[in-house]
Amino acid sequence: MPQILVEALAKTYRVAERTPGLIGAVRGLVHRQWREVWALADVSFSLEAGELLAFIGPNGAGKSTTIKILSGILRPTSGRVEVDGLVPYEDRIHHVARIGVVFGQRSQLWWDLPVIDGFDLLADIYRVEPARYRRRRDELVAMLRLEPLLDQPVRQLSLGQRMRAEFAAALLHDPTILFLDEPTIGLDAPSKLAVREFVRRLNREQGVTVLLTTHDMHDVEALAERVIVIGHGRLLVDGPFASLRAGVLAERRLYIDFVGPAPMLDIDGVTIKAREGRSLELTFNPGRLPAPKLIAAITSSHAVDDIHVEEPAIEEVIARLYELHDAHEA
Ligand SMILES: Nc1ncnc2c1ncn2[C@@H]1O[C@H](COP(=O)(O)OP(=O)(O)OP(=O)(O)O)[C@@H](O)[C@H]1O
């Protein structure tokens, strides 16, 4: 029996139609027109205990809605959800004792309270037995290097520091499942690395099941073995990251600055995308032509000033997935 089971999940939101202008606004107060927005059309997947799954997709794809339903905040329009045998939105009290949630854009700590007081309050709310709480809190404080921040009010923390405190807050009651909604959003590079390292340890060493949404492909690469791509409220892909990468993500971009004007390159399997002055941008498939081989071929015959390889941005990957999906549906 999987730990998380999602079957034919659908969610519509009812939003008020706005008529422009003052008269429209007044009329809207009297006869409000509603329109339905399909956030999720039909999503099914399951997750075994101890898995780490990344949920990716463009803005508005339905990722946050899925996390909100799984964490019991929202009720779906139709479909079935079970987490550890419970229906999250029907048995919230028991459910929240087993899960931890971190929203990158929202805080569960109290803005004006010192971090440690917020932790104490949460332990009370979750009714964590005092000795167990102190043990878990000290463990998390050490893992997340929170000691120097404990007496500071949350509002004085930097975003990176606050996210570390948020992770501890979400885990004080020792949940076996962690939902993360864009946990690295807005963080600088060292803070992102710290978050990834912490999530990895939590999953690998403590066996916590993690479901994560992100727009950062580096999060996915660093953490997830399995990836679900969601778009238009539907599942587009569910599989190992390695195969997604080898298929849709195969293309790499190479940027080269030459010492002199950019030469005409004619290499099998390489497409020139842009040429300007001394610069050249090209694409290649590393499965067919490994990057070191390509770079060696170019640098052995041309003087190069700078060179770097880039993976396609997540938006490009998603756009490509849409094309494949639409072609398949047609
Ligand atoms: N409370 C709400 N009321 C009305 N519509 C909503 C509400 N929340 C979400 N939506 C709509 O549902 C759709 C899915 O939104 P959701 O926030 O789940 O997407 P997302 O994949 O998390 O996007 P993002 O990457 O931008 O966070 C969007 O069209 C959004 O406008």
Ligand as a Chemical Component Dictionary entry (heavy atoms), coordinates in Angstrom:
data_LIG
# 
_chem_comp.id                   LIG 
_chem_comp.type                 NON-POLYMER 
_chem_comp.pdbx_formal_charge   0 
_chem_comp.three_letter_code    LIG 
# 
loop_
_chem_comp_atom.comp_id 
_chem_comp_atom.atom_id 
_chem_comp_atom.alt_atom_id 
_chem_comp_atom.type_symbol 
_chem_comp_atom.charge 
_chem_comp_atom.model_Cartn_x 
_chem_comp_atom.model_Cartn_y 
_chem_comp_atom.model_Cartn_z 
_chem_comp_atom.pdbx_ordinal 
LIG N1  N1  N 0 -7.799 30.549 -4.349  1  
LIG C1  C1  C 0 -7.916 30.526 -5.681  2  
LIG N2  N2  N 0 -9.001 31.064 -6.280  3  
LIG C2  C2  C 0 -9.139 31.029 -7.615  4  
LIG N3  N3  N 0 -8.242 30.471 -8.465  5  
LIG C3  C3  C 0 -7.136 29.926 -7.926  6  
LIG C4  C4  C 0 -6.908 29.930 -6.508  7  
LIG N4  N4  N 0 -5.724 29.315 -6.261  8  
LIG C5  C5  C 0 -5.238 28.932 -7.484  9  
LIG N5  N5  N 0 -6.075 29.316 -8.462  10 
LIG C6  C6  C 0 -5.899 29.045 -9.910  11 
LIG O1  O1  O 0 -5.714 27.644 -10.087 12 
LIG C7  C7  C 0 -4.697 27.391 -11.055 13 
LIG C8  C8  C 0 -3.589 26.542 -10.423 14 
LIG O2  O2  O 0 -2.938 27.309 -9.436  15 
LIG P1  P1  P 0 -1.752 26.743 -8.513  16 
LIG O3  O3  O 0 -1.405 27.824 -7.529  17 
LIG O4  O4  O 0 -2.117 25.414 -7.978  18 
LIG O5  O5  O 0 -0.593 26.567 -9.584  19 
LIG P2  P2  P 0 0.982  26.342 -9.390  20 
LIG O6  O6  O 0 1.351  25.239 -10.326 21 
LIG O7  O7  O 0 1.316  26.158 -7.956  22 
LIG O8  O8  O 0 1.553  27.703 -9.929  23 
LIG P3  P3  P 0 2.856  28.563 -9.489  24 
LIG O9  O9  O 0 4.026  27.879 -10.101 25 
LIG O10 O10 O 0 2.591  29.889 -10.114 26 
LIG O11 O11 O 0 2.885  28.612 -7.982  27 
LIG C9  C9  C 0 -4.269 28.749 -11.573 28 
LIG O12 O12 O 0 -4.999 29.022 -12.744 29 
LIG C10 C10 C 0 -4.655 29.695 -10.461 30 
LIG O13 O13 O 0 -4.946 30.984 -10.968 31 
# 
loop_
_chem_comp_bond.comp_id 
_chem_comp_bond.atom_id_1 
_chem_comp_bond.atom_id_2 
_chem_comp_bond.value_order 
_chem_comp_bond.pdbx_ordinal 
LIG N1  C1  SING 1  
LIG C1  N2  SING 2  
LIG C1  C4  DOUB 3  
LIG N2  C2  DOUB 4  
LIG C2  N3  SING 5  
LIG N3  C3  DOUB 6  
LIG C3  C4  SING 7  
LIG C3  N5  SING 8  
LIG C4  N4  SING 9  
LIG N4  C5  DOUB 10 
LIG C5  N5  SING 11 
LIG N5  C6  SING 12 
LIG C6  O1  SING 13 
LIG C6  C10 SING 14 
LIG O1  C7  SING 15 
LIG C7  C8  SING 16 
LIG C7  C9  SING 17 
LIG C8  O2  SING 18 
LIG O2  P1  SING 19 
LIG P1  O3  DOUB 20 
LIG P1  O4  SING 21 
LIG P1  O5  SING 22 
LIG O5  P2  SING 23 
LIG P2  O6  DOUB 24 
LIG P2  O7  SING 25 
LIG P2  O8  SING 26 
LIG O8  P3  SING 27 
LIG P3  O9  DOUB 28 
LIG P3  O10 SING 29 
LIG P3  O11 SING 30 
LIG C9  O12 SING 31 
LIG C9  C10 SING 32 
LIG C10 O13 SING 33 
# 
